[in-house]
Amino acid sequence: MEQTHTTHHGAAATPGAQRRVLVVEDDATIVEAISARLRAEGFLVQTATDGPAAVDAAEAWQPDLMVLDVMLPGFDGLEVCRRVQAQRPVPVLMLTARDDETDMLVGLGVGADDYMTKPFSMRELAARVHVLLRRVERAALAAVTPRSGILRLGELEIDHAQRRVRVRTEDVHLTPTEFDLLVCLASTPRAVLSREQLLAEVWDWADASGTRTVDSHIKALRRKIGAERIRTVHGVGYALETPAP
């Protein structure tokens, strides 16, 4: 494992501070390319090449974000994600060599926030890292200046201040991305939001290249809050269903 920078254990990133990105990838060529691009973007970068080293590095270095390959020696990226998220919430961008929807859903289910399928452009990877970190900053700001009140839509309850969701009074664990996606849908209940609208609102993407990312997050969200609560409008997008008045 490469360790080229140090930081205070558990130190929270402050506005303007360099963000820390842990890159976990066992292919030396890919890890060097990712690291070089992220350093050029102004990030502090540390790398790990297997599952156990990744978990140790995440605990010791407290990164602001992880770029995490699914296929790793030791144990895989899904297990790394589970263990790291059990320590503390951290945004995770997963990399997979297989365009396999099952892998993507499992990754989202264990706490990943987004995924990319190899091969990918370093430009797009850097853009997604920036988007994920902006979302974390928005969430932190919302916690300081939360919206008042709790939104109740039938048995679904969304607490903006605590960023908590309950279904029939039972807490539902959502990733930061899933929470933002649900809030976006809940802001206009029953109204159909296109994939492009959701990409712009939740992911800050200006183009429509990530519609499959939206679809996979919707599927993960349905598994957690109930499939019947999100309606698919084929060829258009999604709507959050609510009880009739």
C-alpha atoms as an extended CHARMM CRD file, in Angstrom:
* protein
*
       245  EXT
         1         1  MET       CA              0.0000000000        0.0000000000        0.0000000000  PROA      1               0.0000000000
         2         2  GLU       CA              1.2590000000        3.4180000000       -0.9280000000  PROA      2               0.0000000000
         3         3  GLN       CA              1.0130000000        6.0650000000        1.7870000000  PROA      3               0.0000000000
         4         4  THR       CA              2.2730000000        9.3730000000        0.6000000000  PROA      4               0.0000000000
         5         5  HSD       CA              0.2740000000       11.7590000000        2.7620000000  PROA      5               0.0000000000
         6         6  THR       CA             -0.7140000000       11.9100000000        6.3860000000  PROA      6               0.0000000000
         7         7  THR       CA             -3.5850000000       13.5390000000        8.1810000000  PROA      7               0.0000000000
         8         8  HSD       CA             -5.0170000000       13.6570000000       11.6830000000  PROA      8               0.0000000000
         9         9  HSD       CA             -7.0040000000       10.5400000000       12.4860000000  PROA      9               0.0000000000
        10        10  GLY       CA            -10.6960000000       11.2790000000       12.2070000000  PROA      10              0.0000000000
        11        11  ALA       CA            -10.1620000000       14.8850000000       11.1530000000  PROA      11              0.0000000000
        12        12  ALA       CA            -13.1390000000       16.2720000000        9.3080000000  PROA      12              0.0000000000
        13        13  ALA       CA            -12.4540000000       17.9580000000        6.0160000000  PROA      13              0.0000000000
        14        14  THR       CA            -12.9270000000       21.7100000000        6.1220000000  PROA      14              0.0000000000
        15        15  PRO       CA            -14.0150000000       23.9520000000        3.2610000000  PROA      15              0.0000000000
        16        16  GLY       CA            -11.0470000000       24.6330000000        1.0320000000  PROA      16              0.0000000000
        17        17  ALA       CA             -9.0360000000       21.7590000000        2.5020000000  PROA      17              0.0000000000
        18        18  GLN       CA             -7.6220000000       19.1550000000        0.1460000000  PROA      18              0.0000000000
        19        19  ARG       CA             -9.9450000000       16.1790000000       -0.0700000000  PROA      19              0.0000000000
        20        20  ARG       CA             -8.5530000000       12.7050000000        0.5880000000  PROA      20              0.0000000000
        21        21  VAL       CA             -9.3330000000        9.9200000000       -1.8770000000  PROA      21              0.0000000000
        22        22  LEU       CA             -8.4390000000        6.2850000000       -1.2410000000  PROA      22              0.0000000000
        23        23  VAL       CA             -8.0250000000        4.3930000000       -4.5220000000  PROA      23              0.0000000000
        24        24  VAL       CA             -8.3940000000        0.6220000000       -4.1500000000  PROA      24              0.0000000000
        25        25  GLU       CA             -7.4070000000       -1.2740000000       -7.2930000000  PROA      25              0.0000000000
        26        26  ASP       CA             -5.0430000000       -4.2060000000       -7.8940000000  PROA      26              0.0000000000
        27        27  ASP       CA             -4.1330000000       -3.3230000000      -11.4930000000  PROA      27              0.0000000000
        28        28  ALA       CA             -0.9680000000       -1.2120000000      -11.2740000000  PROA      28              0.0000000000
        29        29  THR       CA             -1.5990000000        0.5880000000      -14.5790000000  PROA      29              0.0000000000
        30        30  ILE       CA             -5.1510000000        1.5770000000      -13.6580000000  PROA      30              0.0000000000
        31        31  VAL       CA             -4.3110000000        2.6280000000      -10.1180000000  PROA      31              0.0000000000
        32        32  GLU       CA             -1.4860000000        4.8490000000      -11.3480000000  PROA      32              0.0000000000
        33        33  ALA       CA             -3.6950000000        6.4550000000      -14.0050000000  PROA      33              0.0000000000
        34        34  ILE       CA             -6.4920000000        7.1530000000      -11.5100000000  PROA      34              0.0000000000
        35        35  SER       CA             -4.0780000000        8.4600000000       -8.8930000000  PROA      35              0.0000000000
        36        36  ALA       CA             -2.3160000000       10.7640000000      -11.3570000000  PROA      36              0.0000000000
        37        37  ARG       CA             -5.6110000000       12.2280000000      -12.5940000000  PROA      37              0.0000000000
        38        38  LEU       CA             -6.9900000000       12.8010000000       -9.0870000000  PROA      38              0.0000000000
        39        39  ARG       CA             -3.7450000000       14.3980000000       -7.8970000000  PROA      39              0.0000000000
        40        40  ALA       CA             -3.8910000000       16.6750000000      -10.9390000000  PROA      40              0.0000000000
        41        41  GLU       CA             -7.4240000000       17.6150000000       -9.8040000000  PROA      41              0.0000000000
        42        42  GLY       CA             -6.0020000000       18.6710000000       -6.4300000000  PROA      42              0.0000000000
        43        43  PHE       CA             -6.8370000000       15.6270000000       -4.3000000000  PROA      43              0.0000000000
        44        44  LEU       CA             -4.6030000000       13.9030000000       -1.7800000000  PROA      44              0.0000000000
        45        45  VAL       CA             -4.4250000000       10.2630000000       -2.8710000000  PROA      45              0.0000000000
        46        46  GLN       CA             -3.5180000000        7.0500000000       -1.1250000000  PROA      46              0.0000000000
        47        47  THR       CA             -3.7610000000        3.5860000000       -2.6760000000  PROA      47              0.0000000000
        48        48  ALA       CA             -4.3680000000        0.0150000000       -1.5990000000  PROA      48              0.0000000000
        49        49  THR       CA             -4.2210000000       -3.1100000000       -3.7430000000  PROA      49              0.0000000000
        50        50  ASP       CA             -6.1800000000       -5.6870000000       -1.7450000000  PROA      50              0.0000000000
        51        51  GLY       CA             -9.2120000000       -5.9140000000        0.5240000000  PROA      51              0.0000000000
        52        52  PRO       CA             -7.5400000000       -6.0760000000        3.9680000000  PROA      52              0.0000000000
        53        53  ALA       CA             -5.1360000000       -3.2220000000        3.1420000000  PROA      53              0.0000000000
        54        54  ALA       CA             -8.0890000000       -1.1160000000        1.9400000000  PROA      54              0.0000000000
        55        55  VAL       CA            -10.0090000000       -1.5580000000        5.1990000000  PROA      55              0.0000000000
        56        56  ASP       CA             -6.8930000000       -0.7490000000        7.2490000000  PROA      56              0.0000000000
        57        57  ALA       CA             -6.1520000000        2.3500000000        5.1550000000  PROA      57              0.0000000000
        58        58  ALA       CA             -9.7430000000        3.5930000000        5.4250000000  PROA      58              0.0000000000
        59        59  GLU       CA             -9.6450000000        3.2800000000        9.2100000000  PROA      59              0.0000000000
        60        60  ALA       CA             -6.2260000000        4.8910000000        9.6250000000  PROA      60              0.0000000000
        61        61  TRP       CA             -6.4390000000        7.6130000000        6.9730000000  PROA      61              0.0000000000
        62        62  GLN       CA            -10.1530000000        8.5180000000        7.1440000000  PROA      62              0.0000000000
        63        63  PRO       CA            -10.5770000000        9.3680000000        3.4380000000  PROA      63              0.0000000000
        64        64  ASP       CA            -13.3100000000       11.6920000000        2.2080000000  PROA      64              0.0000000000
        65        65  LEU       CA            -14.1040000000        9.2710000000       -0.6340000000  PROA      65              0.0000000000
        66        66  MET       CA            -13.1260000000        5.8240000000       -1.9080000000  PROA      66              0.0000000000
        67        67  VAL       CA            -12.6960000000        4.6860000000       -5.5030000000  PROA      67              0.0000000000
        68        68  LEU       CA            -13.1240000000        0.9490000000       -5.0470000000  PROA      68              0.0000000000
        69        69  ASP       CA            -12.6960000000       -1.9180000000       -7.5130000000  PROA      69              0.0000000000
        70        70  VAL       CA            -15.0620000000       -4.8790000000       -7.0470000000  PROA      70              0.0000000000
        71        71  MET       CA            -12.5070000000       -7.6040000000       -7.8930000000  PROA      71              0.0000000000
        72        72  LEU       CA             -9.6740000000       -7.5920000000       -5.3430000000  PROA      72              0.0000000000
        73        73  PRO       CA             -7.2880000000      -10.0870000000       -3.7260000000  PROA      73              0.0000000000
        74        74  GLY       CA             -7.9190000000      -10.9830000000       -0.0820000000  PROA      74              0.0000000000
        75        75  PHE       CA            -11.6060000000      -10.1650000000       -0.1190000000  PROA      75              0.0000000000
        76        76  ASP       CA            -13.5930000000       -8.2840000000       -2.7090000000  PROA      76              0.0000000000
        77        77  GLY       CA            -14.6760000000       -4.6720000000       -2.9440000000  PROA      77              0.0000000000
        78        78  LEU       CA            -18.2050000000       -5.4490000000       -1.7450000000  PROA      78              0.0000000000
        79        79  GLU       CA            -16.8030000000       -6.7760000000        1.5320000000  PROA      79              0.0000000000
        80        80  VAL       CA            -14.4570000000       -3.7680000000        1.7610000000  PROA      80              0.0000000000
        81        81  CYS       CA            -17.4750000000       -1.4920000000        1.3300000000  PROA      81              0.0000000000
        82        82  ARG       CA            -19.4540000000       -3.3250000000        4.0410000000  PROA      82              0.0000000000
        83        83  ARG       CA            -16.6070000000       -3.1210000000        6.5500000000  PROA      83              0.0000000000
        84        84  VAL       CA            -15.7150000000        0.4940000000        5.8340000000  PROA      84              0.0000000000
        85        85  GLN       CA            -19.3350000000        1.6660000000        5.9960000000  PROA      85              0.0000000000
        86        86  ALA       CA            -19.6810000000       -0.1250000000        9.3470000000  PROA      86              0.0000000000
        87        87  GLN       CA            -16.8360000000        2.0550000000       10.6710000000  PROA      87              0.0000000000
        88        88  ARG       CA            -18.1120000000        5.3730000000        9.3340000000  PROA      88              0.0000000000
        89        89  PRO       CA            -20.1380000000        6.5850000000        6.3500000000  PROA      89              0.0000000000
        90        90  VAL       CA            -17.9210000000        7.4380000000        3.3740000000  PROA      90              0.0000000000
        91        91  PRO       CA            -18.8940000000        8.0270000000       -0.2640000000  PROA      91              0.0000000000
        92        92  VAL       CA            -17.8540000000        5.0920000000       -2.4710000000  PROA      92              0.0000000000
        93        93  LEU       CA            -17.4810000000        5.0220000000       -6.2560000000  PROA      93              0.0000000000
        94        94  MET       CA            -17.2860000000        1.3680000000       -7.2760000000  PROA      94              0.0000000000
        95        95  LEU       CA            -15.4740000000        0.1050000000      -10.3590000000  PROA      95              0.0000000000
        96        96  THR       CA            -16.5000000000       -3.1110000000      -12.0650000000  PROA      96              0.0000000000
        97        97  ALA       CA            -15.0800000000       -4.9320000000      -15.0580000000  PROA      97              0.0000000000
        98        98  ARG       CA            -18.4440000000       -6.5440000000      -15.7380000000  PROA      98              0.0000000000
        99        99  ASP       CA            -21.4700000000       -4.6800000000      -16.9690000000  PROA      99              0.0000000000
       100       100  ASP       CA            -23.5380000000       -6.8130000000      -14.6260000000  PROA      100             0.0000000000
       101       101  GLU       CA            -26.6280000000       -5.2660000000      -13.0920000000  PROA      101             0.0000000000
       102       102  THR       CA            -26.5700000000       -7.7360000000      -10.2020000000  PROA      102             0.0000000000
       103       103  ASP       CA            -23.0870000000       -6.5620000000       -9.2120000000  PROA      103             0.0000000000
       104       104  MET       CA            -24.2590000000       -2.9610000000       -9.4000000000  PROA      104             0.0000000000
       105       105  LEU       CA            -27.3220000000       -3.5850000000       -7.2200000000  PROA      105             0.0000000000
       106       106  VAL       CA            -25.3060000000       -5.5110000000       -4.6490000000  PROA      106             0.0000000000
       107       107  GLY       CA            -22.7550000000       -2.6940000000       -4.5870000000  PROA      107             0.0000000000
       108       108  LEU       CA            -25.4440000000       -0.0860000000       -4.0370000000  PROA      108             0.0000000000
       109       109  GLY       CA            -27.0020000000       -2.3340000000       -1.3960000000  PROA      109             0.0000000000
       110       110  VAL       CA            -23.8270000000       -2.4460000000        0.7210000000  PROA      110             0.0000000000
       111       111  GLY       CA            -23.3630000000        1.3180000000        0.6870000000  PROA      111             0.0000000000
       112       112  ALA       CA            -21.7670000000        2.3400000000       -2.6090000000  PROA      112             0.0000000000
       113       113  ASP       CA            -23.0300000000        5.6570000000       -3.9680000000  PROA      113             0.0000000000
       114       114  ASP       CA            -22.2130000000        5.2400000000       -7.6380000000  PROA      114             0.0000000000
       115       115  TYR       CA            -20.4720000000        2.8480000000       -9.9950000000  PROA      115             0.0000000000
       116       116  MET       CA            -18.5440000000        2.8750000000      -13.2420000000  PROA      116             0.0000000000
       117       117  THR       CA            -17.9790000000       -0.0040000000      -15.6570000000  PROA      117             0.0000000000
       118       118  LYS       CA            -14.5140000000       -0.5030000000      -17.1490000000  PROA      118             0.0000000000
       119       119  PRO       CA            -13.2450000000        0.8000000000      -19.4580000000  PROA      119             0.0000000000
       120       120  PHE       CA            -13.9880000000        4.3930000000      -18.4870000000  PROA      120             0.0000000000
       121       121  SER       CA            -12.4630000000        7.7880000000      -19.1270000000  PROA      121             0.0000000000
       122       122  MET       CA            -10.3910000000        9.4350000000      -16.4070000000  PROA      122             0.0000000000
       123       123  ARG       CA            -12.2550000000       12.6600000000      -17.1590000000  PROA      123             0.0000000000
       124       124  GLU       CA            -15.5820000000       11.0520000000      -16.2800000000  PROA      124             0.0000000000
       125       125  LEU       CA            -14.1770000000        9.4120000000      -13.1640000000  PROA      125             0.0000000000
       126       126  ALA       CA            -12.8430000000       12.7510000000      -11.9170000000  PROA      126             0.0000000000
       127       127  ALA       CA            -16.1990000000       14.3940000000      -12.6500000000  PROA      127             0.0000000000
       128       128  ARG       CA            -18.0720000000       11.7520000000      -10.6530000000  PROA      128             0.0000000000
       129       129  VAL       CA            -15.6890000000       12.1260000000       -7.7050000000  PROA      129             0.0000000000
       130       130  HSD       CA            -16.3770000000       15.8640000000       -7.6550000000  PROA      130             0.0000000000
       131       131  VAL       CA            -20.1500000000       15.2400000000       -7.8220000000  PROA      131             0.0000000000
       132       132  LEU       CA            -20.1070000000       12.7940000000       -4.9180000000  PROA      132             0.0000000000
       133       133  LEU       CA            -18.0970000000       15.1580000000       -2.7470000000  PROA      133             0.0000000000
       134       134  ARG       CA            -20.4060000000       18.0800000000       -3.5660000000  PROA      134             0.0000000000
       135       135  ARG       CA            -23.3470000000       15.9520000000       -2.4590000000  PROA      135             0.0000000000
       136       136  VAL       CA            -21.6570000000       15.2350000000        0.8840000000  PROA      136             0.0000000000
       137       137  GLU       CA            -21.0180000000       18.9520000000        1.3590000000  PROA      137             0.0000000000
       138       138  ARG       CA            -24.6710000000       19.7410000000        0.5820000000  PROA      138             0.0000000000
       139       139  ALA       CA            -25.7820000000       17.1140000000        3.0770000000  PROA      139             0.0000000000
       140       140  ALA       CA            -23.5180000000       18.5940000000        5.7630000000  PROA      140             0.0000000000
       141       141  LEU       CA            -24.9030000000       22.0480000000        5.0530000000  PROA      141             0.0000000000
       142       142  ALA       CA            -28.4570000000       20.7200000000        5.2430000000  PROA      142             0.0000000000
       143       143  ALA       CA            -27.6700000000       19.2290000000        8.6520000000  PROA      143             0.0000000000
       144       144  VAL       CA            -26.5900000000       22.6660000000        9.8640000000  PROA      144             0.0000000000
       145       145  THR       CA            -29.5480000000       24.4850000000        8.3060000000  PROA      145             0.0000000000
       146       146  PRO       CA            -32.1310000000       21.7270000000        8.0040000000  PROA      146             0.0000000000
       147       147  ARG       CA            -35.5100000000       22.0400000000        6.4080000000  PROA      147             0.0000000000
       148       148  SER       CA            -38.1590000000       22.2080000000        9.0700000000  PROA      148             0.0000000000
       149       149  GLY       CA            -40.6170000000       19.4220000000        9.6210000000  PROA      149             0.0000000000
       150       150  ILE       CA            -41.0220000000       15.8320000000        8.6070000000  PROA      150             0.0000000000
       151       151  LEU       CA            -42.6280000000       14.8170000000        5.3200000000  PROA      151             0.0000000000
       152       152  ARG       CA            -45.1670000000       11.9980000000        5.6610000000  PROA      152             0.0000000000
       153       153  LEU       CA            -46.5390000000       10.2650000000        2.5990000000  PROA      153             0.0000000000
       154       154  GLY       CA            -48.7750000000        7.4990000000        3.9080000000  PROA      154             0.0000000000
       155       155  GLU       CA            -46.5480000000        5.0440000000        5.7770000000  PROA      155             0.0000000000
       156       156  LEU       CA            -43.4000000000        6.6570000000        4.3730000000  PROA      156             0.0000000000
       157       157  GLU       CA            -41.7720000000        9.2800000000        6.5790000000  PROA      157             0.0000000000
       158       158  ILE       CA            -38.8230000000       11.4680000000        5.5220000000  PROA      158             0.0000000000
       159       159  ASP       CA            -36.9750000000       13.4460000000        8.1890000000  PROA      159             0.0000000000
       160       160  HSD       CA            -34.9280000000       16.1140000000        6.3990000000  PROA      160             0.0000000000
       161       161  ALA       CA            -33.0910000000       17.3430000000        9.4930000000  PROA      161             0.0000000000
       162       162  GLN       CA            -31.8100000000       13.9220000000       10.5220000000  PROA      162             0.0000000000
       163       163  ARG       CA            -31.7000000000       12.5270000000        6.9680000000  PROA      163             0.0000000000
       164       164  ARG       CA            -33.6790000000        9.5380000000        8.1910000000  PROA      164             0.0000000000
       165       165  VAL       CA            -36.3870000000        7.5290000000        6.4850000000  PROA      165             0.0000000000
       166       166  ARG       CA            -38.9920000000        5.2870000000        8.0910000000  PROA      166             0.0000000000
       167       167  VAL       CA            -41.5250000000        2.9220000000        6.5840000000  PROA      167             0.0000000000
       168       168  ARG       CA            -44.3140000000        1.9130000000        8.9690000000  PROA      168             0.0000000000
       169       169  THR       CA            -42.2350000000        3.4300000000       11.8330000000  PROA      169             0.0000000000
       170       170  GLU       CA            -39.2790000000        1.1340000000       10.9660000000  PROA      170             0.0000000000
       171       171  ASP       CA            -35.9840000000        2.8780000000       10.1640000000  PROA      171             0.0000000000
       172       172  VAL       CA            -34.7220000000        2.2880000000        6.6220000000  PROA      172             0.0000000000
       173       173  HSD       CA            -30.9980000000        2.6510000000        5.9530000000  PROA      173             0.0000000000
       174       174  LEU       CA            -30.3880000000        4.6350000000        2.7750000000  PROA      174             0.0000000000
       175       175  THR       CA            -27.0940000000        5.7060000000        1.2430000000  PROA      175             0.0000000000
       176       176  PRO       CA            -26.6480000000        9.4810000000        0.8170000000  PROA      176             0.0000000000
       177       177  THR       CA            -27.4550000000        9.1400000000       -2.8800000000  PROA      177             0.0000000000
       178       178  GLU       CA            -30.5890000000        7.0970000000       -2.2210000000  PROA      178             0.0000000000
       179       179  PHE       CA            -31.7890000000        9.6520000000        0.3210000000  PROA      179             0.0000000000
       180       180  ASP       CA            -31.2700000000       12.5420000000       -2.1080000000  PROA      180             0.0000000000
       181       181  LEU       CA            -33.0380000000       10.5910000000       -4.8540000000  PROA      181             0.0000000000
       182       182  LEU       CA            -36.0300000000        9.9010000000       -2.5950000000  PROA      182             0.0000000000
       183       183  VAL       CA            -36.2130000000       13.5420000000       -1.4990000000  PROA      183             0.0000000000
       184       184  CYS       CA            -36.1420000000       14.6400000000       -5.1430000000  PROA      184             0.0000000000
       185       185  LEU       CA            -39.0470000000       12.3220000000       -6.0060000000  PROA      185             0.0000000000
       186       186  ALA       CA            -40.9300000000       13.3120000000       -2.8400000000  PROA      186             0.0000000000
       187       187  SER       CA            -40.6260000000       17.0280000000       -3.6130000000  PROA      187             0.0000000000
       188       188  THR       CA            -43.3160000000       16.5710000000       -6.2750000000  PROA      188             0.0000000000
       189       189  PRO       CA            -45.3060000000       13.4570000000       -5.2850000000  PROA      189             0.0000000000
       190       190  ARG       CA            -47.0310000000       11.6540000000       -8.1740000000  PROA      190             0.0000000000
       191       191  ALA       CA            -45.3200000000       13.9040000000      -10.7200000000  PROA      191             0.0000000000
       192       192  VAL       CA            -43.1840000000       12.0450000000      -13.2350000000  PROA      192             0.0000000000
       193       193  LEU       CA            -39.5360000000       13.0900000000      -13.2080000000  PROA      193             0.0000000000
       194       194  SER       CA            -37.4430000000       12.1410000000      -16.2050000000  PROA      194             0.0000000000
       195       195  ARG       CA            -34.1330000000       10.3600000000      -15.8180000000  PROA      195             0.0000000000
       196       196  GLU       CA            -32.4650000000       13.5050000000      -17.1540000000  PROA      196             0.0000000000
       197       197  GLN       CA            -34.1440000000       15.6260000000      -14.4590000000  PROA      197             0.0000000000
       198       198  LEU       CA            -33.0580000000       13.2050000000      -11.7540000000  PROA      198             0.0000000000
       199       199  LEU       CA            -29.4900000000       13.1480000000      -13.0880000000  PROA      199             0.0000000000
       200       200  ALA       CA            -29.3840000000       16.9420000000      -12.9940000000  PROA      200             0.0000000000
       201       201  GLU       CA            -30.9640000000       17.2880000000       -9.5400000000  PROA      201             0.0000000000
       202       202  VAL       CA            -29.3350000000       14.3990000000       -7.6810000000  PROA      202             0.0000000000
       203       203  TRP       CA            -26.0620000000       13.8070000000       -9.5290000000  PROA      203             0.0000000000
       204       204  ASP       CA            -25.4350000000       17.3120000000      -10.9510000000  PROA      204             0.0000000000
       205       205  TRP       CA            -24.8850000000       15.7830000000      -14.3850000000  PROA      205             0.0000000000
       206       206  ALA       CA            -25.5760000000       18.0610000000      -17.3280000000  PROA      206             0.0000000000
       207       207  ASP       CA            -25.8820000000       15.2360000000      -19.8490000000  PROA      207             0.0000000000
       208       208  ALA       CA            -27.8980000000       12.0280000000      -20.0850000000  PROA      208             0.0000000000
       209       209  SER       CA            -24.9820000000        9.5850000000      -20.0600000000  PROA      209             0.0000000000
       210       210  GLY       CA            -25.8830000000        8.1350000000      -16.6820000000  PROA      210             0.0000000000
       211       211  THR       CA            -29.4500000000        6.9540000000      -17.1010000000  PROA      211             0.0000000000
       212       212  ARG       CA            -28.5110000000        3.4110000000      -16.0940000000  PROA      212             0.0000000000
       213       213  THR       CA            -27.0900000000        4.8080000000      -12.8770000000  PROA      213             0.0000000000
       214       214  VAL       CA            -30.5300000000        6.2850000000      -12.1580000000  PROA      214             0.0000000000
       215       215  ASP       CA            -32.2580000000        2.9860000000      -12.9650000000  PROA      215             0.0000000000
       216       216  SER       CA            -29.9860000000        0.9880000000      -10.6770000000  PROA      216             0.0000000000
       217       217  HSD       CA            -30.4160000000        3.4020000000       -7.7730000000  PROA      217             0.0000000000
       218       218  ILE       CA            -34.1870000000        3.3100000000       -8.2580000000  PROA      218             0.0000000000
       219       219  LYS       CA            -34.0910000000       -0.4910000000       -8.0400000000  PROA      219             0.0000000000
       220       220  ALA       CA            -32.0090000000       -0.3540000000       -4.8670000000  PROA      220             0.0000000000
       221       221  LEU       CA            -34.3880000000        2.2350000000       -3.3910000000  PROA      221             0.0000000000
       222       222  ARG       CA            -37.4220000000        0.0990000000       -4.2430000000  PROA      222             0.0000000000
       223       223  ARG       CA            -35.9490000000       -2.8530000000       -2.4090000000  PROA      223             0.0000000000
       224       224  LYS       CA            -35.6840000000       -0.7330000000        0.7240000000  PROA      224             0.0000000000
       225       225  ILE       CA            -38.9260000000        1.2800000000        0.7710000000  PROA      225             0.0000000000
       226       226  GLY       CA            -41.1840000000       -1.0330000000       -1.2440000000  PROA      226             0.0000000000
       227       227  ALA       CA            -41.4040000000       -1.4780000000       -5.0030000000  PROA      227             0.0000000000
       228       228  GLU       CA            -44.9940000000       -0.2400000000       -5.1230000000  PROA      228             0.0000000000
       229       229  ARG       CA            -43.9860000000        3.2180000000       -3.9200000000  PROA      229             0.0000000000
       230       230  ILE       CA            -42.0840000000        4.1560000000       -7.0840000000  PROA      230             0.0000000000
       231       231  ARG       CA            -43.9020000000        4.0220000000      -10.3950000000  PROA      231             0.0000000000
       232       232  THR       CA            -42.0520000000        3.5640000000      -13.6830000000  PROA      232             0.0000000000
       233       233  VAL       CA            -43.2960000000        5.5550000000      -16.6500000000  PROA      233             0.0000000000
       234       234  HSD       CA            -41.6730000000        3.7180000000      -19.5270000000  PROA      234             0.0000000000
       235       235  GLY       CA            -39.6250000000        5.9060000000      -21.8130000000  PROA      235             0.0000000000
       236       236  VAL       CA            -39.9140000000        8.8570000000      -19.4310000000  PROA      236             0.0000000000
       237       237  GLY       CA            -38.8820000000        8.3380000000      -15.8270000000  PROA      237             0.0000000000
       238       238  TYR       CA            -40.2250000000        7.7390000000      -12.3330000000  PROA      238             0.0000000000
       239       239  ALA       CA            -42.8210000000        9.0350000000       -9.9120000000  PROA      239             0.0000000000
       240       240  LEU       CA            -43.2590000000        8.5790000000       -6.1600000000  PROA      240             0.0000000000
       241       241  GLU       CA            -46.6950000000        7.1630000000       -5.4500000000  PROA      241             0.0000000000
       242       242  THR       CA            -48.6640000000        8.4930000000       -2.4900000000  PROA      242             0.0000000000
       243       243  PRO       CA            -51.9180000000        7.4460000000       -0.8520000000  PROA      243             0.0000000000
       244       244  ALA       CA            -55.0760000000        8.9390000000       -2.3320000000  PROA      244             0.0000000000
       245       245  PRO       CA            -56.2890000000       11.9430000000       -0.3000000000  PROA      245             0.0000000000
